[in-house]
Structures are given as C-alpha cells and as structure tokens.
Amino acid sequence: MPLMAPSLAVLPVVLSKAFMFYTYAHYKPDNSVFYIGKGRGRRAWSKTTRNPHWRHIVEKHGAHKVEILAYWPTEQEAFEHERFLIWCFRDMGYSMANITDGGEGPMGYRHTDATKAQLSLHHKRLHNLPEQKEKNRQRNRVRMQNPEVKEKLRSSAVAYMAIPENREKSRQAALLQTSQPEFKNRQSRLALARMQQPKYRLLMAKPCMCVEAGTIFQSQKEAAQWVGPNAHSTTINRAISGERKTAYGFTWKMVNKE
C-alpha cells in the first residue's frame, strides 16, 4: 500500500495568508505526496516550469491535489521549511519528484553552467540504471497509446526532418551508430532472440509451392520436411531463385502470403 502523507498537525501552523511566501505539497490521487515546493501567488497551482519527473507523474496519474502547508514572513524561512520537508519525506521512503534538496535561492534564480552540467550528468546516470530504463519503457508505452501524443511526435519529427541540415545530421548520426561493433552485436542478438519466437518465424517465413504436387507450404523449411528427412530448405530456395531448375525432383515457385 502507498505511504500516506503525515498529518498536517505536525506541520507549522498557518498564521495568516497575508504572508507572501508559503510551502506547498502535491499529492497523487491516492493521497501520497510526490512533490514539495515553495512559492507565492499562484505558484502552487501552476503547471509551467516543472521538471520532467513532475510532468511524467502528473501525466501518468492525472489530476493532482494541491495543498498549502504553511505561510512564512520571509523567503528564506520558506526555503528552510521546503528543504526540511523534502528531507523528511525522502527519509520516510517517498519517491519525490524534487530534483534537488530544496532551498535553491531567491525566486528567479538561474543555475550556472557548471551546475547545469552536474545536473545533466546526474540525470544521464539515473536514466542508465536498468530499473529506470524499465520505468521509462513502461511509461512511454502508456503515453504512445494516446493518439494525441502520437500525432504530436509525428508532427514534430516531420517539421524537424523538413530542414536539410537536420536530415543530414540525422543521416550522419545513423551511419556512425550502425558502424559501431557494439551496435551491430546488439542488433544481431536482438534478431536472434526474436527469431526464437514462433510469431516472428511465421512472419519472416516465405511461402512456396511444389508445382507438380500443387501443394502450398507456409515456409521453405516446411517444404523440406515434406520432401524427406535429408532435404534442406536452402536447396529449395536455390530452385525458387533460379539458381537451379529443380530441387529433389520437383519444380518450386514462390507464392504470396494470404
């Protein structure tokens, strides 16, 4: 069962809404907290300038609950309370959407290039974790079931590829990727794994026909099994492609899948 938010009785008492700054919480529909923030005005209800993790949670769970936790006379006090709450919830095992520990500085603060580089490295490491990759895969599978998301991605890709420089950049990136031995080995392993599944073998099978018998086979392997235990599908394939006139005394030709 999900952890529930602690009673607000343990939080600072709301003194007066006349104070400009406040701390707030965002809850999922099951009332489990997933974000702690500090703001003023309508910030607690705003959906703009939210980090990707916050947006993914809201997209997955739908409408979220907003609650003002406490008002503060100064911004610094609000920051300190925000930092304290984030630490408390994380210590209790909550998976918070906050990407920092809170208290980042005055409103309107912009990260330095060095901080941005560190955050970028942190997220790259995070998304390379197997469990995070699986979460991303499941989340994207759900998102791609939405026709609006599909159309938005398609339109974006079409607009991007309409620019010649982008097309050339994509072509060069693809050539570089496919030339890497690691990429080739991975694709080979994936192809072999797929071909172990009956549905993929049936999809890749090439139906053929024994002209003399008038029998249609779903694959050349099936035709070889019909001929006898010593027959090989490669020999039948050479007869179909014209490399030889017959195979095992029969004439063979390709037929279209039904």
VOPAGU-2260 file (C-alpha; in pm, 1 decimal, decimal comma):
REM VOPAGU-2260
SITE   aa  ch    i         X         Y         Z
SITE  MET   A    0       0,0       0,0       0,0
SITE  PRO   A    1     131,6     352,7     -76,3
SITE  LEU   A    2     266,4     561,2     203,5
SITE  MET   A    3      25,5     831,2     309,6
SITE  ALA   A    4     110,8    1191,5     387,8
SITE  PRO   A    5     161,7    1261,6     756,9
SITE  SER   A    6     -99,2    1459,9     943,5
SITE  LEU   A    7     -65,9    1831,5     891,4
SITE  ALA   A    8     -91,8    1869,3    1267,6
SITE  VAL   A    9     283,7    1817,0    1282,1
SITE  LEU   A   10     345,6    2093,8    1029,8
SITE  PRO   A   11     385,7    2462,0    1118,9
SITE  VAL   A   12      59,2    2637,3    1194,8
SITE  VAL   A   13     -73,9    2863,0     920,8
SITE  LEU   A   14     -51,1    3205,6    1071,4
SITE  SER   A   15    -202,4    3429,6     809,5
SITE  LYS   A   16    -247,8    3436,2     434,3
SITE  ALA   A   17    -114,7    3788,2     442,3
SITE  PHE   A   18     236,8    3641,0     440,9
SITE  MET   A   19     370,6    3635,4      90,9
SITE  PHE   A   20     569,5    3310,9      82,7
SITE  TYR   A   21     446,5    2958,7     153,0
SITE  THR   A   22     539,3    2593,2     124,0
SITE  TYR   A   23     306,3    2352,3     -53,9
SITE  ALA   A   24     264,8    1985,2    -139,8
SITE  HIS   A   25     138,2    1799,4    -444,8
SITE  TYR   A   26     -38,7    1464,1    -395,1
SITE  LYS   A   27    -126,8    1180,5    -630,4
SITE  PRO   A   28    -493,1    1066,3    -645,7
SITE  ASP   A   29    -413,9     804,8    -377,4
SITE  ASN   A   30    -309,0    1092,1    -143,7
SITE  SER   A   31      60,2    1000,9    -147,7
SITE  VAL   A   32     282,3    1307,0    -164,4
SITE  PHE   A   33     520,4    1334,6    -458,9
SITE  TYR   A   34     637,8    1696,6    -457,3
SITE  ILE   A   35     721,6    1969,8    -204,3
SITE  GLY   A   36     769,9    2325,6    -317,1
SITE  LYS   A   37     795,8    2685,9    -208,6
SITE  GLY   A   38     626,1    2975,9    -379,4
SITE  ARG   A   39     395,7    3271,9    -366,5
SITE  GLY   A   40      86,9    3383,3    -552,6
SITE  ARG   A   41     -43,7    3106,6    -781,2
SITE  ARG   A   42     282,8    2910,8    -799,9
SITE  ALA   A   43     143,6    2606,0    -615,5
SITE  TRP   A   44    -124,6    2559,6    -886,8
SITE  SER   A   45      96,4    2639,2   -1185,1
SITE  LYS   A   46     198,3    2360,0   -1425,3
SITE  THR   A   47     465,1    2562,8   -1603,0
SITE  THR   A   48     841,7    2538,0   -1544,1
SITE  ARG   A   49     804,3    2197,9   -1379,4
SITE  ASN   A   50    1080,0    1941,0   -1410,7
SITE  PRO   A   51    1031,5    1636,2   -1641,4
SITE  HIS   A   52     985,7    1396,2   -1346,9
SITE  TRP   A   53     697,7    1605,9   -1210,6
SITE  ARG   A   54     532,7    1622,1   -1553,5
SITE  HIS   A   55     563,4    1245,1   -1603,6
SITE  ILE   A   56     392,7    1175,8   -1271,9
SITE  VAL   A   57     106,1    1414,6   -1349,4
SITE  GLU   A   58      64,0    1268,7   -1699,6
SITE  LYS   A   59      54,8     917,1   -1557,8
SITE  HIS   A   60    -182,8     976,3   -1265,9
SITE  GLY   A   61    -392,8    1263,6   -1398,7
SITE  ALA   A   62    -523,4    1539,5   -1172,1
SITE  HIS   A   63    -314,8    1607,2    -862,7
SITE  LYS   A   64    -413,0    1760,9    -531,1
SITE  VAL   A   65    -253,2    2087,3    -418,1
SITE  GLU   A   66    -224,8    2182,4     -50,1
SITE  ILE   A   67     -68,0    2485,5     113,0
SITE  LEU   A   68     126,2    2364,5     415,7
SITE  ALA   A   69     246,8    2683,8     581,3
SITE  TYR   A   70     287,7    3058,2     523,4
SITE  TRP   A   71     613,9    3238,9     604,2
SITE  PRO   A   72     706,8    3604,9     650,8
SITE  THR   A   73    1037,1    3567,3     464,3
SITE  GLU   A   74    1151,2    3372,0     161,9
SITE  GLN   A   75    1446,6    3223,6     349,6
SITE  GLU   A   76    1216,7    3066,5     610,4
SITE  ALA   A   77    1005,4    2916,3     333,8
SITE  PHE   A   78    1319,8    2772,4     173,7
SITE  GLU   A   79    1430,3    2619,4     502,5
SITE  HIS   A   80    1089,9    2459,1     555,2
SITE  GLU   A   81    1086,4    2328,9     198,5
SITE  ARG   A   82    1429,9    2173,7     246,7
SITE  PHE   A   83    1324,7    2018,3     578,3
SITE  LEU   A   84    1006,6    1862,9     433,9
SITE  ILE   A   85    1185,6    1717,1     130,8
SITE  TRP   A   86    1440,5    1556,3     362,0
SITE  CYS   A   87    1163,5    1417,0     587,3
SITE  PHE   A   88     960,3    1262,0     307,1
SITE  ARG   A   89    1264,4    1112,3     138,5
SITE  ASP   A   90    1379,0     972,3     471,7
SITE  MET   A   91    1036,9     803,5     507,1
SITE  GLY   A   92    1080,9     635,3     169,2
SITE  TYR   A   93     877,1     859,4     -57,9
SITE  SER   A   94     985,3     884,8    -421,3
SITE  MET   A   95     987,2    1261,9    -461,5
SITE  ALA   A   96     976,4    1447,5    -791,9
SITE  ASN   A   97    1203,2    1719,0    -649,7
SITE  ILE   A   98    1533,1    1704,3    -838,1
SITE  THR   A   99    1718,3    1895,7    -566,2
SITE  ASP   A  100    1710,1    1909,4    -185,0
SITE  GLY   A  101    1518,9    2239,5    -193,4
SITE  GLY   A  102    1619,4    2591,1     -88,4
SITE  GLU   A  103    1785,2    2676,0    -419,7
SITE  GLY   A  104    1794,6    3052,7    -354,1
SITE  PRO   A  105    1581,5    3356,5    -436,4
SITE  MET   A  106    1292,5    3336,1    -679,7
SITE  GLY   A  107    1400,6    3377,4   -1040,2
SITE  TYR   A  108    1733,9    3205,8    -971,3
SITE  ARG   A  109    1914,2    3063,0   -1275,6
SITE  HIS   A  110    2161,8    2776,8   -1244,6
SITE  THR   A  111    2520,4    2836,3   -1352,2
SITE  ASP   A  112    2666,2    2641,5   -1646,8
SITE  ALA   A  113    2866,2    2426,9   -1403,6
SITE  THR   A  114    2552,4    2336,9   -1205,0
SITE  LYS   A  115    2362,6    2259,2   -1525,5
SITE  ALA   A  116    2645,4    2027,3   -1633,0
SITE  GLN   A  117    2634,4    1845,9   -1296,6
SITE  LEU   A  118    2255,5    1806,6   -1315,8
SITE  SER   A  119    2284,4    1677,4   -1671,0
SITE  LEU   A  120    2542,1    1419,2   -1567,3
SITE  HIS   A  121    2326,0    1313,2   -1272,2
SITE  HIS   A  122    2021,6    1252,8   -1492,2
SITE  LYS   A  123    2223,4    1064,1   -1752,8
SITE  ARG   A  124    2348,7     830,3   -1480,7
SITE  LEU   A  125    1996,3     794,6   -1343,3
SITE  HIS   A  126    1844,4     704,4   -1678,8
SITE  ASN   A  127    2115,6     444,3   -1743,9
SITE  LEU   A  128    2004,0     240,6   -1443,1
SITE  PRO   A  129    1820,3     -78,8   -1553,8
SITE  GLU   A  130    1524,2     -15,4   -1323,2
SITE  GLN   A  131    1489,1     341,9   -1450,6
SITE  LYS   A  132    1506,9     224,2   -1812,3
SITE  GLU   A  133    1223,4     -20,3   -1745,1
SITE  LYS   A  134    1014,8     253,3   -1581,3
SITE  ASN   A  135    1074,4     479,4   -1880,4
SITE  ARG   A  136     980,8     198,0   -2120,1
SITE  GLN   A  137     653,5     128,6   -1939,6
SITE  ARG   A  138     570,4     499,2   -1916,2
SITE  ASN   A  139     639,4     556,1   -2287,3
SITE  ARG   A  140     428,7     253,4   -2380,5
SITE  VAL   A  141     132,9     407,7   -2197,1
SITE  ARG   A  142     194,7     750,9   -2349,7
SITE  MET   A  143     213,7     611,6   -2704,0
SITE  GLN   A  144    -136,6     467,2   -2668,3
SITE  ASN   A  145    -263,4     824,8   -2670,8
SITE  PRO   A  146    -343,2     932,6   -3033,6
SITE  GLU   A  147    -272,2    1296,5   -2947,6
SITE  VAL   A  148      78,4    1210,3   -2827,1
SITE  LYS   A  149     145,3    1008,6   -3142,0
SITE  GLU   A  150      30,6    1290,7   -3366,3
SITE  LYS   A  151     234,0    1546,8   -3172,5
SITE  LEU   A  152     550,3    1337,1   -3203,9
SITE  ARG   A  153     485,6    1271,2   -3572,7
SITE  SER   A  154     431,4    1640,1   -3649,9
SITE  SER   A  155     743,7    1732,9   -3457,2
SITE  ALA   A  156     952,3    1475,4   -3646,3
SITE  VAL   A  157     816,6    1588,6   -3983,1
SITE  ALA   A  158     893,9    1952,7   -3904,8
SITE  TYR   A  159    1244,4    1863,9   -3785,5
SITE  MET   A  160    1328,0    1648,7   -4089,7
SITE  ALA   A  161    1195,3    1914,8   -4327,9
SITE  ILE   A  162    1515,2    2110,9   -4261,9
SITE  PRO   A  163    1801,6    1983,7   -4486,1
SITE  GLU   A  164    2065,3    2038,9   -4217,6
SITE  ASN   A  165    1868,9    1823,9   -3973,2
SITE  ARG   A  166    1825,2    1546,8   -4230,1
SITE  GLU   A  167    2199,4    1537,6   -4294,1
SITE  LYS   A  168    2274,5    1547,0   -3922,5
SITE  SER   A  169    2038,8    1252,6   -3864,1
SITE  ARG   A  170    2192,3    1058,9   -4153,5
SITE  GLN   A  171    2543,9    1108,3   -4021,6
SITE  ALA   A  172    2438,3    1007,3   -3670,4
SITE  ALA   A  173    2274,1     690,1   -3806,0
SITE  LEU   A  174    2583,1     599,0   -4007,8
SITE  LEU   A  175    2804,2     649,6   -3703,8
SITE  GLN   A  176    2578,9     437,1   -3484,5
SITE  THR   A  177    2544,2     147,8   -3729,2
SITE  SER   A  178    2920,9     136,6   -3782,3
SITE  GLN   A  179    2989,4      63,7   -3415,4
SITE  PRO   A  180    3067,8    -305,7   -3339,2
SITE  GLU   A  181    2868,8    -287,1   -3015,0
SITE  PHE   A  182    2560,1    -172,9   -3206,1
SITE  LYS   A  183    2595,8    -449,9   -3465,3
SITE  ASN   A  184    2638,5    -715,8   -3198,3
SITE  ARG   A  185    2336,9    -590,9   -3004,2
SITE  GLN   A  186    2117,7    -586,7   -3315,9
SITE  SER   A  187    2233,1    -938,5   -3401,9
SITE  ARG   A  188    2145,5   -1065,4   -3054,2
SITE  LEU   A  189    1803,1    -900,0   -3071,6
SITE  ALA   A  190    1734,6   -1052,8   -3413,9
SITE  LEU   A  191    1831,6   -1399,7   -3294,9
SITE  ALA   A  192    1611,7   -1361,9   -2986,1
SITE  ARG   A  193    1314,5   -1252,9   -3199,0
SITE  MET   A  194    1353,7   -1547,5   -3433,9
SITE  GLN   A  195    1317,7   -1784,4   -3138,8
SITE  GLN   A  196     957,2   -1669,6   -3107,9
SITE  PRO   A  197     706,0   -1858,3   -3331,3
SITE  LYS   A  198     518,3   -1544,0   -3432,7
SITE  TYR   A  199     834,1   -1384,0   -3575,3
SITE  ARG   A  200     938,3   -1703,3   -3753,9
SITE  LEU   A  201     594,7   -1718,9   -3915,9
SITE  LEU   A  202     616,8   -1350,9   -4009,2
SITE  MET   A  203     955,7   -1396,8   -4177,8
SITE  ALA   A  204     865,1   -1728,6   -4344,3
SITE  LYS   A  205     845,4   -1733,1   -4726,3
SITE  PRO   A  206     554,1   -1943,3   -4860,1
SITE  CYS   A  207     632,9   -2160,5   -5160,8
SITE  MET   A  208     461,2   -2413,9   -5385,5
SITE  CYS   A  209     554,7   -2750,4   -5526,0
SITE  VAL   A  210     430,5   -2719,2   -5887,4
SITE  GLU   A  211     394,4   -3089,4   -5958,8
SITE  ALA   A  212     205,3   -3165,8   -5637,9
SITE  GLY   A  213      15,0   -2836,5   -5632,0
SITE  THR   A  214      84,1   -2811,3   -5258,9
SITE  ILE   A  215     146,7   -2475,9   -5090,5
SITE  PHE   A  216     376,0   -2462,2   -4788,0
SITE  GLN   A  217     393,6   -2177,1   -4536,0
SITE  SER   A  218     773,9   -2185,4   -4538,6
SITE  GLN   A  219    1061,7   -2344,6   -4726,7
SITE  LYS   A  220    1151,8   -2533,7   -4410,6
SITE  GLU   A  221     805,5   -2688,2   -4406,7
SITE  ALA   A  222     851,3   -2783,9   -4773,6
SITE  ALA   A  223    1183,8   -2952,8   -4695,7
SITE  GLN   A  224    1019,7   -3152,3   -4417,5
SITE  TRP   A  225     754,8   -3266,4   -4666,1
SITE  VAL   A  226    1019,1   -3384,8   -4914,4
SITE  GLY   A  227    1200,7   -3600,0   -4660,5
SITE  PRO   A  228    1449,6   -3609,6   -4370,7
SITE  ASN   A  229    1752,2   -3539,2   -4592,5
SITE  ALA   A  230    1604,3   -3236,3   -4770,1
SITE  HIS   A  231    1723,9   -2883,0   -4698,1
SITE  SER   A  232    1535,0   -2556,4   -4730,6
SITE  THR   A  233    1841,2   -2387,3   -4885,7
SITE  THR   A  234    1826,3   -2626,5   -5182,1
SITE  ILE   A  235    1459,8   -2546,6   -5237,0
SITE  ASN   A  236    1541,6   -2175,8   -5206,1
SITE  ARG   A  237    1801,4   -2205,4   -5486,8
SITE  ALA   A  238    1539,7   -2369,6   -5708,2
SITE  ILE   A  239    1292,4   -2090,4   -5634,4
SITE  SER   A  240    1550,7   -1818,3   -5706,7
SITE  GLY   A  241    1650,1   -1979,0   -6037,7
SITE  GLU   A  242    1997,1   -2098,3   -5939,2
SITE  ARG   A  243    1883,7   -2449,1   -6028,9
SITE  LYS   A  244    1591,1   -2587,8   -6230,1
SITE  THR   A  245    1459,7   -2833,9   -5976,6
SITE  ALA   A  246    1512,8   -2947,4   -5619,0
SITE  TYR   A  247    1461,3   -3310,0   -5516,6
SITE  GLY   A  248    1289,7   -3380,8   -5849,4
SITE  PHE   A  249    1029,2   -3105,8   -5811,0
SITE  THR   A  250     979,0   -2758,5   -5955,5
SITE  TRP   A  251     928,3   -2485,8   -5697,9
SITE  LYS   A  252     797,8   -2128,2   -5703,0
SITE  MET   A  253     727,0   -1850,6   -5456,2
SITE  VAL   A  254     367,7   -1764,3   -5364,3
SITE  ASN   A  255     224,1   -1458,8   -5192,6
SITE  LYS   A  256     115,0   -1473,4   -4829,3
SITE  GLU   A  257    -258,9   -1485,9   -4780,8
